[in-house]
Amino acid sequence: MKLLAKTFHGLEEVLAEELFQLGAKNIEPKKRAVAFEGDKELLYRGNLHLRTALRILLPVMSFRARNERELYKKVSEYNWSKHLDNSKTFAVDSVAFGDIFKHSRYVGLKTKDAIVDQFREKTGKRPSIDVEAPDVSINLHVTGDRFTISLDSSGESLHRRGYRDNRHKAPLNEVLAAGMLKIAKWDPEIPLFDPMCGSGTILMEAAMYAKNIPPAWHRKKFSFMSWPDFDKELWEKIRKEAEEKFESPRVTIIGADVSMQAVDIAKQASLEFRLNREIKVSKAAFENQTPPFKAGMIIMNPPYGERLQKDDIIEFYKMIGTVLKRRFTGFDAWIISSNFNAMKNIGLKPAEKYTLFNGPLETKFWKFKLYEGSMKIKKQRVTNK
Ligand SMILES: C[S@@+](CC[C@H](N)C(=O)[O-])C[C@H]1O[C@@H](n2cnc3c(N)ncnc32)[C@H](O)[C@@H]1O
């Protein structure tokens, strides 16, 4: 089967590597997605194990249409009873690029009409629509006059691991946090510190990775479970195999935040997933922070500054740079932010730079190596210019 795993722009290579590790064939990174080939088993495994995929699509038809009449006709020609029946609910999720079809909602509605009419004509009844939690999710992708219709095997986006109640203000997407850990080459032997942990996304993704717990382990529902060919035995075998590989390594994963509310949310998340032995969180302002261990990795996601004055956010990032330089010698520090101007004011030279997307928001993910004298080297370079 030809399949397509969707992700955020910037994580395509990371996802391709994950797919390779799972045994996928003919892996081809695209923009915001990776195409690959595999069987039903790989489709199930992918939904359970891929940390940087948002969903996995199974394309069922592609065609060209230049207007809505042609679109309706093409969709009507396909035999939808292969995937749906009147007892199931469905929804069409559509995205359109190009000048011909400007309103993705509208092409989605036309597609839905064509499917519903086919059932009504054949059976006198029709399957119901449920946009919140459909049994069968249909994905429609349009570029110019080229349409691809796929079954979405995941349903709800795979970033919804189930540990977050969304009370915290500016959480990182779970898929992005998992991708950052992979880009940073974090492994469970390296002590990890997130000094502005918010709801604890980075900590949670790290602990699940360390224990080899699949990211979708706590999820009850995937769209493929409503497909007529769902193989329950195979799914249970895959889950059992995963469970046998759970590990209990000694890890140091520490979070801090200036907000007590954030600390409580992060602690609650770790309790809910029984990761409170691995994750320790406390209240602290970064200005007063001392290293919780001798050397290791920092990954942090400071505020971007939407609620602060421009000068204040620059000062805030300068403070981050100063604290890192003065107190965190020996650490590798990774910072993600969408405020590029503020990032430049950290006052350290990045050793590695990545552009990643937190949904539609462009962010920079930079690595700083905090060795003795890193500030002096930077000053020398500046004065030599
Ligand atoms: C963008 S949010 C981090 C979100 C987090 N990555 C998550 O997934 O929920 C930034 C966090 O920095 C915290 N913060 C702001 N100023 C701080 C400071 N001086 N010291 C420590 N934490 C701070 C905020 O309370 C907030 O939780």
The ligand as an SDF file (V2000), in Angstrom:
LIG
                    3D

 27 29  0  0  0  0  0  0  0  0999 V2000
    5.9300   29.2620   25.8430 C   0  0  0  0  0  0  0  0  0  0  0  0
    5.6350   28.7630   27.4740 S   0  0  0  0  0  0  0  0  0  0  0  0
    6.3190   27.1390   27.5350 C   0  0  0  0  0  0  0  0  0  0  0  0
    5.3380   26.1330   27.0800 C   0  0  0  0  0  0  0  0  0  0  0  0
    5.7840   24.7230   27.2790 C   0  0  0  0  0  0  0  0  0  0  0  0
    6.8730   24.3420   26.3980 N   0  0  0  0  0  0  0  0  0  0  0  0
    4.5940   23.7840   27.0860 C   0  0  0  0  0  0  0  0  0  0  0  0
    4.6220   22.9550   26.1920 O   0  0  0  0  0  0  0  0  0  0  0  0
    3.6000   23.9440   27.7880 O   0  0  0  0  0  0  0  0  0  0  0  0
    6.8090   29.6780   28.3600 C   0  0  0  0  0  0  0  0  0  0  0  0
    6.8200   29.3830   29.8420 C   0  0  0  0  0  0  0  0  0  0  0  0
    7.8760   30.1570   30.4320 O   0  0  0  0  0  0  0  0  0  0  0  0
    7.4720   30.4750   31.7410 C   0  0  0  0  0  0  0  0  0  0  0  0
    8.3040   31.6150   32.2160 N   0  0  0  0  0  0  0  0  0  0  0  0
    8.1940   32.9160   31.8800 C   0  0  0  0  0  0  0  0  0  0  0  0
    9.1440   33.6280   32.4860 N   0  0  0  0  0  0  0  0  0  0  0  0
    9.8810   32.7590   33.2140 C   0  0  0  0  0  0  0  0  0  0  0  0
   11.0230   32.8970   34.0530 C   0  0  0  0  0  0  0  0  0  0  0  0
   11.5820   34.0760   34.2650 N   0  0  0  0  0  0  0  0  0  0  0  0
   11.5390   31.7780   34.6290 N   0  0  0  0  0  0  0  0  0  0  0  0
   10.9650   30.5630   34.4350 C   0  0  0  0  0  0  0  0  0  0  0  0
    9.8670   30.3870   33.6520 N   0  0  0  0  0  0  0  0  0  0  0  0
    9.3470   31.4520   33.0480 C   0  0  0  0  0  0  0  0  0  0  0  0
    6.0080   30.7830   31.6130 C   0  0  0  0  0  0  0  0  0  0  0  0
    5.3450   30.6610   32.8610 O   0  0  0  0  0  0  0  0  0  0  0  0
    5.5640   29.7470   30.5940 C   0  0  0  0  0  0  0  0  0  0  0  0
    5.0560   28.6080   31.2240 O   0  0  0  0  0  0  0  0  0  0  0  0
  1  2  1  0
  2  3  1  0
  2 10  1  0
  3  4  1  0
  4  5  1  0
  5  6  1  0
  5  7  1  0
  7  8  2  0
  7  9  1  0
 10 11  1  0
 11 12  1  0
 11 26  1  0
 12 13  1  0
 13 14  1  0
 13 24  1  0
 14 15  1  0
 14 23  1  0
 15 16  2  0
 16 17  1  0
 17 18  1  0
 17 23  2  0
 18 19  1  0
 18 20  2  0
 20 21  1  0
 21 22  2  0
 22 23  1  0
 24 25  1  0
 24 26  1  0
 26 27  1  0
M  CHG  2   2   1   9  -1
M  END
$$$$
